[in-house]
Amino acid sequence: MKSRNNNRSSALLILIFGIMFFIIAGRFIYIETAETVEGVDLQKWAEDIRTSSYEIDADRGKIFDKNGMVLAYDRPTYRIYAIVDEAYAANMNPPGHVTEPEETAAKLAPLLDMEASEIQKTIEEGQENDRFQVEFGAEGRSISQETKEEIEELELNGIEFKQESKRYYPNGQFASHVIGFARSQDGNINGVTGIEKQMEEHLQEEKGKISYERDKYGTKLLDPNEVMTEPEDGKDVYLTLDQKIQTFLEDALTQVQEEYNPKKVMAAVMDPDTGEILAMSNRPSYNPNNINDVENWYNDMVSHTFEPGSTMKMFTWAAAIEEGVYNGSDMFKSGTYKVPGHTIGDHNNAKGWGKISYDEGFQRSSNVASSKLALEVLGPTKLRKYLTAFNFDEKTGIDLPNEKNGRFVFDKPSEQATTSFGQGSTVTAIQLMTAATSIANDGKIMRPYMLSKITSSETGEVLKENKPEEIGNPISESTAKKVRDLMGTVVTSEQGTGQSFKLDDYTLAGKTGTAQISQNGKYLTGRDNYVFSFVGMAPKEDPELLMYVAVQQPELEATELGSEPVSYIIRTVMENSLHYMDIQPDKETDESLSPLTLPDLTDKSTSEAEKELKQTFDNVEVIGDGEEVSAILPAPGTKVVENQRIMIVTDQPTMPDLTGYSARDVHRLVKHFNLNIESTGNGFVEKQSIPAGSNIKEGGYLVVELAPPQSE
């Protein structure tokens, strides 16, 4: 009986195991022959399991100025980490993990700018928690190549690096609000502000990828089915900024910031014939390589709306001239002017200057003259039509992010009057400059732009190029010339408000502005609580540059005027930029001496050339000790006057003593020898960085300090 039961149990077990075997075997056969199991593609699943992949880095596009100087690029940086797992390569010599936490921490601390105790604690906590590796926070990231090499020289066990890319701006705060910055996040670099944000779709790189099949030990198979997606670098962006002119502007703004501590400064230089922005900057500024404690992220030239003050008057006068209702010799009574519900007063405590002409009213920046033109001579309806024609009702369309639009308050007679002289209504600085191109450019308004071209980073092929674009024509060529002439008298006439803006070598047309600041519905009081500004264009007859500067709430001494920080910027940047651009000075022929044509003496010996030139010219200087003439500066054929400096450059040139040289003379010399220059001040050279008698090296760097001549 017992044997029978045992046989039945055995048979049952065999049956059960047999059924299980057939089920498992059937499952294996099904899996072997089927393409998918429960919706999973087995072939693909197997390939994924044995496939490894990694990314191939690509570079974000570079940003250049118009002459090809790099303004932003990807720079390799490193992230440091410490392997703390004792089991990792413990038998290696030296070991592959940190063996002496205290010693390692002590050596790393000064190079990472960290406390040794903090580094040691991080390492030891990683060991206690069975971590494989640890990192050291923000101080352990973005390490330079130089610091990495210093750490490697210490030969510390277990200290390793991972290469990363970081956006780098080699010129620091140079045009930082224009260029903006890009931030590394999750292995990618993305634009956050400025051109970096505006041109993101062009600058953005696409990383590549390699994938291959491997065995369970990670070794690549003989037939690995390797697939590679090529990386694609971002495209390069060229701006209209000119590095030299931008440097002149940055230096001048820094000088004003240090001396006057204004709340804000905004400034730009434009080519009025094309709309190209050659320089643009703001204060306070920031260094995009270190974005801690940034006071202002926005580019105030395009993102800040404000009441512009008397710079608006040039458009009121232009409208009246264009409409044919303006007679500059007509007289009016200055001082005060009553409109319904409001009394307009001139800036000299409403005392005025008695009866004066409208031309003089413009020179003196009379609010009464502007109001009477708006309400009586031209009429508010026509004035409003012209303000629209000057494109004040819409954004300029400049290719920079976060552009704002001003707002006109123009319903009541008092609002119409105040708008005519720049109070009550608001604009942006770039709107004001854009409208002013019509006066500088014979009636045509040019759209401002910052992008010059986009090129392939691999081949240099031009993929996109900006062209000048006319967006309006509110006034005629003759009206534009009349307004420029009137603006010229603001600088040259005895009663003009812009006398301190005179340039040494070029005629300047401009308009000053002193705008009240509205806060909580009221205008601030006090002599410092204004926005002091100036719109200028030079040379007056055919402007090559248009410039705007506004300085808000500078700290002035009792004897200082609000125009002083503004005029310093205008004079310094305009004078240096026009010389750098090799624009012929138009003040030379204003002198009492008759202009003469400079002869070509380059085939003469030095002594012969010097003797011949001294027969006609009072100020002839030989540059160097060579016996043959290499060049004559200014160039032969140039119209010059008898007392102008003539330079004979020999075939063995050396740096002359520049003391007493004008900015014009220095720039001629610099341009000839292809030197880089930085200048401060105005007037004539007092100091030079390259000593007299030194060899002149092409591409060298010359710094000169200029000062006005000392009065007796």
Disulfide bonds with the S-S distance in Angstrom:
none
